[in-house]
Amino acid sequence: MVEMPDNFILNWEGKELTVSQKTMVGRKVFEIIFPDDTPKLYIHLATIATGQRMWMSIPEGRQELAAAIGAEIIKYYRTLQAKANEQ
């Protein structure tokens, strides 16, 4: 299994986002720092009542952004896994 780096750069919509993993209240949270004056975003992958998993913003209110960037984090991780499997 490939470990996700604690810090990485994610290219999203022409911007380089700085992503850092944190632990808050026992859960893995990603801190997203934008290169412009967009406020920091904190997201985590939550399991909702139906059993589905979805990206949530902390605090709530930026769900669309959390879902879009969360999907990019998953793509980034899958790319790391694919590269590791090639070796």
C-alpha positions in Angstrom: 0.0 0.0 0.0 1.3 3.4 -0.9 1.5 6.1 1.7 0.1 9.5 0.9 2.7 12.2 1.4 2.1 14.6 4.3 2.5 17.5 2.0 2.1 17.8 -1.8 1.2 20.2 -4.6 -2.0 19.6 -6.5 -2.7 21.3 -9.8 -6.3 22.3 -10.0 -8.0 24.6 -12.5 -4.7 26.1 -13.5 -3.6 26.8 -9.8 -1.0 25.1 -7.7 -2.6 24.2 -4.4 -0.6 23.2 -1.4 -2.1 20.3 0.4 -1.1 19.1 3.9 -2.5 16.2 5.9 -3.5 17.0 9.5 -5.2 15.0 12.2 -8.1 16.7 13.9 -10.3 15.0 16.5 -8.9 11.6 15.4 -9.7 12.0 11.7 -7.4 12.7 8.7 -8.0 16.2 7.4 -6.5 17.8 4.4 -5.6 21.5 4.6 -5.7 23.2 1.2 -3.9 26.5 0.7 -4.7 28.4 -2.4 -2.1 30.6 -4.3 -4.5 33.6 -4.3 -6.6 35.1 -1.5 -9.1 32.3 -1.4 -9.4 31.3 2.2 -7.8 28.0 3.3 -10.1 24.9 3.0 -10.1 22.0 5.3 -11.7 18.8 4.0 -12.1 15.2 5.1 -13.6 12.0 3.6 -16.7 11.3 5.7 -19.2 8.4 5.8 -22.7 9.7 5.7 -25.9 8.0 7.1 -26.5 6.0 3.9 -23.0 4.5 4.1 -21.7 6.4 1.2 -18.4 8.3 1.5 -18.2 12.0 0.5 -15.8 14.9 0.9 -16.9 17.4 3.5 -15.6 20.9 4.2 -14.8 22.0 7.8 -16.7 24.0 8.7 -19.6 23.0 6.4 -20.6 25.4 3.6 -18.0 24.8 0.9 -19.2 21.4 -0.1 -18.9 21.9 -3.9 -15.3 22.9 -3.5 -14.5 20.1 -1.1 -16.0 17.5 -3.5 -14.0 18.9 -6.5 -10.7 19.1 -4.7 -11.3 15.8 -2.9 -11.8 14.1 -6.2 -8.4 15.5 -7.3 -6.8 14.2 -4.1 -8.1 10.7 -5.0 -6.7 11.0 -8.5 -3.4 12.1 -7.1 -3.3 9.1 -4.8 -4.3 6.6 -7.5 -1.4 8.0 -9.7 1.0 7.3 -6.8 -0.4 3.8 -6.5 0.0 3.1 -10.3 3.6 4.4 -10.3 4.4 2.2 -7.3 2.9 -0.9 -9.0 5.0 -0.2 -12.1 8.2 -0.6 -10.1 
